[in-house]
């Protein structure tokens, strides 16, 4: 559909049909497929960075010693502020 429309619209300007179809396909590649490929590469790179951050790899301290970072603790569901103080009778 797109290539036929390009051939039809460019024929009054003495553009050969083959060149119009080629131009339409090249436009499709640059307008749709190239950004999609770049976006896919970006998503893969972000996923790789996320895996590196989540791994339990040793880190090098300033003095050169290797230490392991403990995994983060899960958040407390209630927290200390959400518990009401004890009420006294009377």
C-alpha positions as CSV (number, residue, x, y, z in Angstrom):
1,X,0.0,0.0,0.0
2,X,2.7,2.4,1.0
3,X,4.9,1.7,-1.9
4,X,2.0,1.9,-4.4
5,X,1.1,5.3,-3.0
6,X,4.7,6.5,-3.3
7,X,4.8,5.4,-6.9
8,X,1.5,7.0,-7.7
9,X,2.3,10.3,-5.9
10,X,5.8,10.7,-7.4
11,X,4.8,9.8,-11.0
12,X,3.8,13.4,-11.9
13,X,7.4,14.5,-11.0
14,X,8.9,12.0,-13.6
15,X,10.2,9.7,-10.8
16,X,10.4,6.1,-12.1
17,X,8.2,3.6,-10.3
18,X,11.1,1.5,-9.1
19,X,12.8,4.6,-7.6
20,X,9.6,5.6,-5.8
21,X,9.2,2.1,-4.4
22,X,12.9,2.1,-3.3
23,X,12.5,5.5,-1.7
24,X,9.4,4.3,0.2
25,X,11.2,1.2,1.5
26,X,14.3,3.2,2.6
27,X,12.0,5.6,4.4
28,X,10.4,2.7,6.2
29,X,13.7,1.4,7.3
30,X,14.9,4.7,8.7
31,X,11.6,5.7,10.2
32,X,10.5,2.4,11.8
33,X,13.0,-0.3,11.8
34,X,16.2,1.6,12.8
35,X,14.6,3.2,15.9
36,X,13.1,-0.1,16.9
37,X,16.5,-1.8,16.6
38,X,18.2,0.9,18.6
39,X,15.5,0.7,21.3
40,X,15.9,-3.1,21.5
41,X,19.7,-2.6,22.0
42,X,19.0,-0.1,24.7
43,X,16.7,-2.5,26.5
44,X,19.3,-5.3,26.4
45,X,21.9,-2.9,27.7
46,X,19.7,-1.8,30.6
47,X,18.9,-5.4,31.5
48,X,22.6,-6.2,31.6
49,X,23.3,-3.2,33.8
50,X,20.4,-4.3,36.1
51,X,21.9,-7.8,36.4
52,X,25.3,-6.4,37.3
53,X,23.8,-4.2,40.0
54,X,21.8,-7.1,41.5
55,X,24.7,-9.5,41.6
56,X,26.6,-10.2,44.8
57,X,30.0,-9.4,43.3
58,X,32.8,-8.3,45.5
59,X,33.8,-4.7,45.5
60,X,37.2,-3.2,45.9
61,X,37.7,-0.8,48.8
62,X,40.0,2.2,48.6
63,X,42.8,0.3,50.3
64,X,42.5,-2.5,47.8
65,X,40.7,-5.1,50.0
66,X,37.8,-7.0,48.5
67,X,34.6,-7.0,50.5
68,X,31.2,-8.5,49.8
69,X,28.1,-6.4,49.9
70,X,25.3,-8.1,51.8
71,X,22.0,-8.3,50.1
72,X,19.5,-5.7,51.1
73,X,17.0,-6.6,53.8
74,X,13.3,-6.7,52.9
75,X,11.4,-3.7,54.3
76,X,9.4,-4.2,57.5
77,X,5.7,-4.5,56.6
78,X,4.5,-2.6,59.7
79,X,7.4,-0.5,60.7
80,X,8.0,0.8,64.2
81,X,5.9,3.9,63.8
82,X,2.7,2.1,62.9
83,X,2.3,0.2,66.1
84,X,0.2,2.0,68.7
85,X,1.6,2.5,72.2
86,X,0.3,0.3,75.0
87,X,-2.6,1.9,76.9
88,X,-2.8,1.7,80.7
89,X,-5.9,0.6,82.4
90,X,-7.7,3.3,84.4
